[in-house]
Amino acid sequence: MAHYAFIDDNNIVTEVIVGKDENEGLINWEEYYGNFRKKRCLRTSFNTYGNKHLNNGTPFRKNYAGVGYTYDTRLDAFIPPKPYSSWVLDEETCIWQAPVPMPNDGSSYIWDEESTSWKNNNIN
């Protein structure tokens, strides 16, 4: 089973479907599904996140596509929506990163965009 993402004219993912595996038949399934829907279609890997394959396989297009993700042609990657204006894209993983790392002290934190810092979220 393979997954395919449909991309609009702005390179935004509008839909993701389950389709035929790439090795089923002598057909280019991206082209087939794209022609059928009259939209650009690209394969995506359900097991890829942050440029790592969850089952130790080969990562594919950096991340599994989701509705609202952007397809970056230069990076050949699906990129999730930017969560905060101050965050920057790690082009190796195509995951957005806060400008400062979240503390790793066992507490729960939430991002505060106004101060561009992590705020302790523990309820006392």
TITOR-957065 format. One record per residue: residue number from 0; residue in three letters; y, z, x of N, C-alpha, C in turn. Coordinates in steps of 0.001 Angstrom, whole numbers, plus 524288, in hexadecimal, padded with zeros to 5 digits. Example, Ala and Ser with C-alpha at 12.3 -4.5 7.8 and 13.67 -1.06 7.14 Angstrom:
BEGIN
    nr   rest    n_c2    n_c3    n_c1   ca_c2   ca_c3   ca_c1    c_c2    c_c3    c_c1
     0    ALA   7E9C6   81E78   83386   7EE6C   81E78   8300C   7F31C   81E78   83390
     1    SER   7F736   81BA8   83232   7FBDC   81BE4   83566   8001E   81EBE   83264
// end
This chain:
BEGIN
    nr   rest    n_c2    n_c3    n_c1   ca_c2   ca_c3   ca_c1    c_c2    c_c3    c_c1
     0    MET   7FB75   80000   8034E   80000   80000   80000   804D3   80000   80383
     1    ALA   80880   7FCB3   80240   80D5A   7FC4B   8052F   811EB   7FD12   8016F
     2    HIS   8166C   7FE42   80398   81B1F   7FF0F   80077   81F36   7FB0F   8020D
     3    TYR   82247   7F96A   7FE33   8263F   7F56D   7FF16   82B5A   7F724   7FC96
     4    ALA   82FA2   7F62A   7FF59   834D3   7F793   7FD71   837D2   7F2A4   7FC17
     5    PHE   83A81   7F2BC   7F7AF   83DEF   7EE78   7F626   84380   7EFEA   7F7AF
     6    ILE   8462B   7EC26   7FA13   84B4D   7ECFF   7FC6A   84F50   7E98F   7F9A5
     7    ASP   853DC   7EBCE   7F849   857F1   7E8A8   7F5CF   85B55   7E5EF   7F9F2
     8    ASP   85F59   7E34C   7F842   862B1   7E047   7FBD6   865C0   7E3B5   7FFA9
     9    ASN   8661C   7E8CC   7FE8C   868C5   7EC72   8020F   864F8   7EF7E   8057B
    10    ASN   86014   7EDBC   805A5   85BE6   7F03A   808A1   85A89   7F5AE   806B0
    11    ILE   85B58   7F6A3   8019E   859F0   7FB9F   7FF40   854AF   7FAF9   7FC76
    12    VAL   85138   7FEC7   7FD32   84C1E   7FEB2   7FAA0   84CE3   7FFE2   7F4D3
    13    THR   84AEA   7FC5E   7F180   84B6C   7FD16   7EBD9   84650   7FEC2   7E94F
    14    GLU   841ED   7FDDF   7EC07   83CD8   7FF26   7E9C7   838C6   7FF0E   7EE19
    15    VAL   834C7   80258   7ED8F   83053   80251   7F122   82B6A   80207   7EDCD
    16    ILE   827DB   7FE84   7EF45   82304   7FDDA   7EC41   81E46   7FE5A   7EFD2
    17    VAL   819D7   7FF3C   7ED62   814CF   7FF03   7F00C   812D1   7F979   7EF5D
    18    GLY   810EF   7F731   7F3B0   80F06   7F1D3   7F36E   80A30   7F10D   7F6C2
    19    LYS   8090B   7EC35   7F7C1   80472   7EAB5   7FACB   80533   7EC00   80094
    20    ASP   800F1   7ED6E   8032D   80115   7EE33   808D4   80241   7E90C   80B7E
    21    GLU   804CD   7E96D   80FEF   80667   7E4BE   812D9   801C1   7E149   81439
    22    ASN   7FD30   7E3AF   814F6   7F89A   7E0AA   81698   7F549   7DEB2   8120B
    23    GLU   7F72A   7DF52   80D36   7F456   7DD55   808A5   7F5FC   7D7BE   8078D
    24    GLY   7F2AD   7D41F   808F9   7F3D0   7CE9C   807FC   7F72E   7CC3D   80C3E
    25    LEU   7F803   7C746   80BC0   7FB14   7C45E   80F93   8007F   7C357   80D6B
    26    ILE   8031E   7C773   80BDE   80830   7C6DA   80962   80BF9   7CACD   80BC2
    27    ASN   810E1   7C956   80C12   814FD   7CCEC   80DC5   816C5   7CFDC   808E8
    28    TRP   81515   7D4C7   8086B   8161F   7D7BD   803AB   81BE5   7D8FC   80307
    29    GLU   81ECA   7D9BC   8073C   82472   7DA88   806C5   826EF   7D5CD   80419
    30    GLU   8256E   7D13A   805E3   82786   7CC66   803A9   825B3   7CBB6   7FDFC
    31    TYR   820BE   7CCB9   7FD0D   81E95   7CC20   7F7C9   82177   7CF98   7F3E2
    32    TYR   821E0   7D4AC   7F504   8247E   7D845   7F165   82A4E   7D6FF   7F0F2
    33    GLY   82CBD   7D58A   7F547   8323B   7D416   7F533   8333E   7CF5E   7F1C8
    34    ASN   83003   7CB5F   7F23F   83094   7C6B4   7EEF8   82FA3   7C7F4   7E93A
    35    PHE   82BCB   7CB50   7E83B   82A86   7CCB9   7E2DB   82F1B   7CF81   7E03A
    36    ARG   831A2   7D30A   7E31E   83605   7D60C   7E0EC   83B52   7D386   7E1FB
    37    LYS   83B50   7CF86   7E53A   8402A   7CCE3   7E6CE   843E5   7D0B7   7E97D
    38    LYS   841A0   7D3F4   7ECD7   8447D   7D7BE   7F002   841FC   7D7ED   7F562
    39    ARG   844EF   7D9BB   7F92E   842BA   7DA7D   7FE63   83EDE   7DF06   7FE22
    40    CYS   83A68   7DE53   80093   83645   7E238   80079   8346C   7E351   805FD
    41    LEU   833FE   7E857   8075F   8322A   7E9E8   80C8D   82E09   7EE28   80C06
    42    ARG   82A23   7EDC3   80F4B   8260A   7F1CA   80F52   8284D   7F6D5   8117E
    43    THR   82659   7FB2F   80F8B   827E5   80056   81165   822FE   8039D   811FE
    44    SER   8231C   80774   81558   81E86   80AAD   8165A   81F2F   81019   813FF
    45    PHE   81BC9   8115E   81041   81BDF   81671   80DAF   81B2D   81AE4   8119D
    46    ASN   8189D   819CE   815F7   81762   81DD5   819D4   81B3E   81E18   81E55
    47    THR   81FB3   81B72   81DF1   82387   81B80   8222A   82854   81EA3   82099
    48    TYR   829CA   82248   82412   82E8D   8255F   82357   830CA   8269F   828BD
    49    GLY   835D0   82592   82968   83863   826D2   82E55   83611   823F5   832FB
    50    ASN   83444   81F2A   8320D   831E6   81BD3   83604   82CCB   81E19   83829
    51    LYS   82A22   8212E   834E0   824F4   82333   83642   82152   8221D   831B6
    52    HIS   81C88   8209C   8330D   81895   81FC1   82F0B   815AD   824E2   82E3B
    53    LEU   81558   826A4   82965   81319   82BBE   8283D   80D49   82C25   8297B
    54    ASN   80A91   827B4   829C9   804F5   827B7   82AF8   803E7   825B4   8307A
    55    ASN   807A9   82655   833F3   80741   8249C   8396A   806A0   81EBA   839FF
    56    GLY   8083B   81BD2   8360D   80828   81627   83660   80D42   8142E   838B3
    57    THR   80E3E   80F3D   8380D   8130B   80CDE   83A04   81750   80D55   835E7
    58    PRO   81BCA   80FC2   83746   8200D   81021   83372   8221D   80AB5   83216
    59    PHE   8241C   80A37   82D4C   825DD   80523   82B70   82B1A   805AF   828B8
    60    ARG   82F03   8030F   82AA8   83452   802F3   8287B   836A7   8086C   827E4
    61    LYS   83566   80BC8   82B97   837B4   81105   82C57   8369B   814E3   827FA
    62    ASN   8373C   81356   822FA   8367D   816D8   81E8F   8343F   813DE   819EA
    63    TYR   8315E   816B9   816AD   82FA4   81486   811B7   8347C   81391   80E64
    64    ALA   834DD   80F06   80C12   8396E   80DA5   808EB   8398F   810BF   803DD
    65    GLY   83E3D   811FD   80227   83F10   8147B   7FD17   84384   811BD   7FA50
    66    VAL   843A6   81227   7F537   847F7   80FDD   7F245   84D0B   81247   7F443
    67    GLY   850D9   80EEB   7F571   855D6   810AD   7F785   8561E   81099   7FD6B
    68    TYR   851B8   80FDE   8000C   851BF   80F64   805BE   8543A   80A31   8073C
    69    THR   85616   809EA   80C07   85846   8050E   80E1F   85465   802C7   811FE
    70    TYR   853B7   7FDA2   811D8   850A1   7FB07   815D8   85462   7F900   819F6
    71    ASP   853B0   7FAD4   81ECB   856F1   7F92A   82330   85407   7F4E3   82624
    72    THR   85616   7F021   825F7   85371   7EBB5   82872   8535A   7EC38   82E5F
    73    ARG   8577D   7EE55   830AB   857AE   7EEE1   83664   85376   7F2A6   8384A
    74    LEU   852BF   7F6F2   83585   84EDE   7FADB   83715   84980   7F9E5   834AC
    75    ASP   84925   7F623   83103   84464   7F534   82DF4   84270   7FA65   82BCA
    76    ALA   845F9   7FD06   828E1   844D8   80255   82725   846F6   80363   821B5
    77    PHE   84428   806C6   81EE6   8460D   808D2   819F6   848BA   80E05   81B11
    78    ILE   84D8C   80E92   81936   850BC   81329   81A5D   85232   815CD   8153E
    79    PRO   85122   81AF5   814DE   8528A   81DB5   81007   85872   81E04   80F63
    80    PRO   85A3F   81F20   80AA0   85FE4   81FBE   809D6   86215   8241F   80D41
    81    LYS   866D5   82375   80F00   86964   82757   81254   86AAA   82C2A   80F0D
    82    PRO   868B1   830CD   810A4   8697A   8356A   80D60   86EFB   837B5   80DAC
    83    TYR   87181   83756   81229   876C2   83978   812EE   879CA   835CF   81680
    84    SER   87EDB   8357A   815B8   88200   831D2   818C7   88211   83323   81E93
    85    SER   88151   83804   82003   88184   83984   8258B   87C67   8387E   82870
    86    TRP   8783A   83776   825B0   8732E   836BF   8283C   872E1   8316B   82ADA
    87    VAL   86FBD   83116   82EFC   86F3E   82C44   83203   86992   82A6E   831F6
    88    LEU   868F2   82563   83259   863B8   82317   83233   8613F   82337   83797
    89    ASP   85C91   8254B   837DC   8595C   824F5   83C97   85693   81FB1   83C45
    90    GLU   85813   81C07   83F77   855EB   816BD   83F16   8503B   81668   840C5
    91    GLU   84E3E   81A3A   84383   848BD   81A48   844FA   84548   81B9F   84049
    92    THR   84712   81F66   83D21   84401   8210E   83898   8460E   81ECF   8337A
    93    CYS   84AFD   81D23   8337D   84DC2   81B63   82EC5   84DE5   81FAE   82AA5
    94    ILE   84EAE   82471   82C84   84F7D   82909   82941   854EB   82B20   82A88
    95    TRP   857D1   82CCF   8267E   85D08   82EF4   82739   85CAA   8346A   82996
    96    GLN   86015   8357F   82D51   86027   83A89   83002   8656D   83D32   82F52
    97    ALA   86547   8424F   82E99   86A1F   84557   82E63   86CAD   84533   833C6
    98    PRO   871E5   845AA   833F2   8748A   84590   83905   8735B   84A5B   83C60
    99    VAL   87153   84E7C   839FD   86F89   85319   83CEB   86A13   85478   83AF9
   100    PRO   8669C   85608   83E77   86149   8574E   83CC1   8612F   85C1E   8392F
   101    MET   85D77   85C18   8358E   85CC3   86099   8322E   85A76   86515   83575
   102    PRO   85C6D   869D3   834CB   85A29   86E42   837B2   85459   86ECC   83693
   103    ASN   8517A   8706A   83A70   84BCF   87103   839FC   84A77   876C9   83AC0
   104    ASP   84C37   87A06   83710   84B6A   87FA7   83794   84848   881F5   83316
   105    GLY   845C4   87E95   8300F   84292   88063   82BB9   84583   880FE   8269C
   106    SER   84A9D   8809E   826BD   84DBD   880FC   821F9   84E0C   87BAD   81F51
   107    SER   84FBC   87BC2   81A6E   85080   876FA   81774   85647   87579   817BC
   108    TYR   8574F   8706E   8188C   85CAE   86E91   81913   85DAC   869EF   81586
   109    ILE   86297   8694C   813FE   8645B   864AC   8113C   86904   86274   81438
   110    TRP   869C7   85D5B   813C8   86E0C   85AC5   81682   8731B   85B6E   8136D
   111    ASP   8774E   85CE4   81629   87C80   85D4C   813CF   87FE7   85902   81636
   112    GLU   880E3   854F0   8132A   883C3   8506C   8152F   8896D   851C9   81676
   113    GLU   88BC2   85534   81377   89144   8568B   81461   8921B   858DF   819D6
   114    SER   88E92   85C3F   81B70   88F16   85EA3   820AB   88BBC   85BDF   824B9
   115    THR   888D1   857F8   8230D   884F9   85532   82649   881AD   85914   82966
   116    SER   87F4E   85CA3   8266F   87BF1   86093   828EC   877B0   8623A   82519
   117    TRP   873C5   864CE   82730   86F8B   866DF   8240A   87102   86C47   82216
   118    LYS   8700C   86D5A   81D21   8711E   87269   81ABC   86BF5   874FC   81954
   119    ASN   86B7F   87A0D   81A90   866D0   87CF7   81959   86619   87D16   81374
   120    ASN   86172   87BBB   811B3   86041   87B67   80C1E   85CCC   87FD6   80A47
   121    ASN   85BD3   883B7   80D95   8587F   8881D   80C0A   85B48   88B6E   80805
   122    ILE   8587E   88CC2   803F0   85AB8   8900E   7FFD1   8593E   895AD   80111
   123    ASN   85D1E   89907   80191   85C22   89E89   802D5   85D36   8A1F5   7FE30
// end
